[in-house]
Amino acid sequence: MTDITLKVDNGYFNYRVGAIIIHDNKLLMVKNDNHCYYSVGGRVQFGETSRNAILREMYEETNVEFEIDRLAFIHENRFALDSMNNAPCHEIAFYYLMKPSDKTGKIKCRSVGMDGSKEFLHWLPLDKLSNYIIYPEFFKTHLQNLNGKVRHFITENNSTAYVN
């Protein structure tokens, strides 16, 4: 199948899913040789639902089958795509809260980044997220209060606004 990343006139459109996995008051994040941490997840494939995509991505990256708890965040993001010579990118991402599993604490990373670099999983303490450079940045403040509502964020020019 083909990932939903589309070349448009002067940039790219990307459709992505991310997982929110919390265990022992820590958040599972991915890091490669870059300076920031980012959510486990990846691109939705053509013909695939976002729910099926996050389940597939979770298994591909962790070798653990998770269940979805619920959709927590929708993120519209505009940024420069480093891997595409800093071309403008418009991305829509769905972030799903995942149900804990008896294998959650034993996860091992099996994935590589878009550029082929090895990725590593890290458990970051929820109460210390402000000490890290993480993507999406709103995780630092909004994971502390997951109130059951889906929240919508828009990021433009490195500034994020909470919409609802």
C-alpha positions as CSV (number, residue, x, y, z in Angstrom):
1,M,0.0,0.0,0.0
2,T,1.0,3.6,-0.4
3,D,1.4,6.1,2.4
4,I,-0.7,9.2,2.1
5,T,1.9,11.8,1.5
6,L,1.0,13.8,-1.6
7,K,3.2,16.2,-3.5
8,V,1.3,19.4,-4.2
9,D,2.3,22.5,-6.2
10,N,5.0,23.8,-3.8
11,G,5.1,21.3,-0.9
12,Y,3.5,18.2,0.6
13,F,0.4,17.0,2.3
14,N,0.8,14.3,5.0
15,Y,-1.8,12.2,6.8
16,R,-0.4,10.7,10.0
17,V,-1.4,8.9,13.2
18,G,0.3,8.8,16.5
19,A,-0.1,6.8,19.7
20,I,-0.3,8.0,23.3
21,I,1.0,5.2,25.5
22,I,1.2,5.9,29.2
23,H,2.6,3.3,31.7
24,D,3.7,4.0,35.3
25,N,3.1,7.7,34.8
26,K,5.5,7.7,31.8
27,L,4.9,8.5,28.1
28,L,6.4,6.3,25.4
29,M,8.2,8.4,22.7
30,V,10.5,7.7,19.8
31,K,13.9,9.3,19.2
32,N,16.5,8.8,16.5
33,D,19.7,10.9,15.9
34,N,17.6,14.1,15.9
35,H,17.3,16.2,18.9
36,C,13.6,15.7,19.6
37,Y,11.3,13.0,20.7
38,Y,8.1,12.2,18.8
39,S,5.1,10.0,19.1
40,V,5.0,6.4,18.1
41,G,3.1,6.2,14.8
42,G,3.4,6.9,11.1
43,R,1.6,7.6,7.9
44,V,-1.9,6.3,7.1
45,Q,-1.9,4.2,3.9
46,F,-4.3,4.8,1.1
47,G,-7.6,3.0,1.7
48,E,-6.8,2.5,5.4
49,T,-8.7,4.1,8.3
50,S,-6.8,6.1,10.9
51,R,-7.8,3.5,13.5
52,N,-6.4,0.6,11.5
53,A,-3.3,2.6,10.7
54,I,-2.4,3.2,14.4
55,L,-2.9,-0.4,15.2
56,R,-0.7,-1.4,12.3
57,E,2.0,1.2,13.2
58,M,2.0,0.1,16.8
59,Y,2.6,-3.5,15.9
60,E,5.2,-2.7,13.3
61,E,7.2,-0.5,15.7
62,T,6.8,-2.4,19.0
63,N,5.8,-6.0,18.1
64,V,2.9,-5.6,20.6
65,E,-0.7,-5.6,19.7
66,F,-2.5,-2.7,21.4
67,E,-6.1,-1.8,21.6
68,I,-7.4,1.7,21.1
69,D,-8.9,3.5,24.1
70,R,-10.1,6.6,22.2
71,L,-9.2,9.4,19.9
72,A,-7.6,12.2,22.0
73,F,-6.2,14.9,19.7
74,I,-6.5,16.1,16.1
75,H,-3.5,18.2,15.0
76,E,-3.3,20.4,11.9
77,N,0.4,21.3,11.4
78,R,2.3,23.4,8.9
79,F,6.0,23.1,8.9
80,A,9.1,22.7,6.7
81,L,9.8,19.0,5.9
82,D,13.5,18.4,6.5
83,S,13.7,15.2,4.6
84,M,12.3,17.0,1.5
85,N,14.7,20.0,1.4
86,N,12.6,22.0,3.8
87,A,9.6,22.0,1.5
88,P,6.4,23.3,3.1
89,C,4.3,20.5,4.6
90,H,0.7,20.5,5.7
91,E,-0.1,17.6,8.0
92,I,-3.2,16.3,9.6
93,A,-2.6,13.9,12.5
94,F,-4.9,11.9,14.7
95,Y,-3.5,10.9,18.1
96,Y,-5.0,7.9,19.8
97,L,-4.8,7.0,23.5
98,M,-4.0,3.3,23.7
99,K,-5.2,0.8,26.3
100,P,-2.4,-0.5,28.5
101,S,-1.3,-4.1,27.9
102,D,0.5,-6.6,30.1
103,K,3.4,-6.2,27.6
104,T,3.4,-2.4,27.7
105,G,6.5,-2.2,30.0
106,K,8.5,-4.7,27.9
107,I,8.3,-2.9,24.5
108,K,11.3,-3.0,22.2
109,C,11.7,-0.7,19.2
110,R,11.6,-2.4,15.8
111,S,11.4,0.7,13.5
112,V,13.5,3.0,11.5
113,G,12.9,6.7,10.5
114,M,12.0,8.1,7.1
115,D,15.6,8.5,6.3
116,G,16.5,4.9,7.3
117,S,18.0,5.8,10.7
118,K,17.5,3.5,13.7
119,E,14.8,4.7,16.1
120,F,14.8,4.1,19.9
121,L,11.9,4.1,22.3
122,H,12.1,6.1,25.5
123,W,9.8,6.3,28.5
124,L,9.6,10.0,29.5
125,P,8.1,11.0,32.9
126,L,4.8,12.8,32.4
127,D,5.6,15.3,35.1
128,K,8.9,16.2,33.5
129,L,7.9,16.5,29.8
130,S,8.7,20.2,29.9
131,N,12.4,19.2,30.2
132,Y,12.4,17.6,26.7
133,I,12.0,18.7,23.2
134,I,9.0,16.7,22.1
135,Y,6.6,16.7,19.1
136,P,3.8,17.5,19.3
137,E,4.7,20.1,21.9
138,F,1.1,20.3,23.3
139,F,1.7,16.9,24.8
140,K,3.7,18.8,27.5
141,T,0.6,20.5,28.9
142,H,-2.4,18.6,27.6
143,L,-1.5,15.0,28.5
144,Q,-1.9,15.9,32.2
145,N,-5.6,16.4,31.8
146,L,-7.1,13.9,29.4
147,N,-10.8,14.6,30.1
148,G,-12.4,12.4,27.6
149,K,-13.0,15.1,24.9
150,V,-11.2,15.2,21.6
151,R,-9.0,18.3,21.4
152,H,-8.1,20.1,18.2
153,F,-4.8,21.9,17.8
154,I,-3.4,24.0,14.9
155,T,0.3,24.7,14.6
156,E,1.5,27.4,12.2
157,N,4.9,29.0,12.2
158,N,5.9,27.0,15.4
159,S,3.0,28.5,17.3
160,T,0.2,26.1,18.5
161,A,-3.4,27.2,19.2
162,Y,-6.0,25.1,21.0
163,V,-9.2,25.3,18.9
164,N,-11.7,23.5,21.0
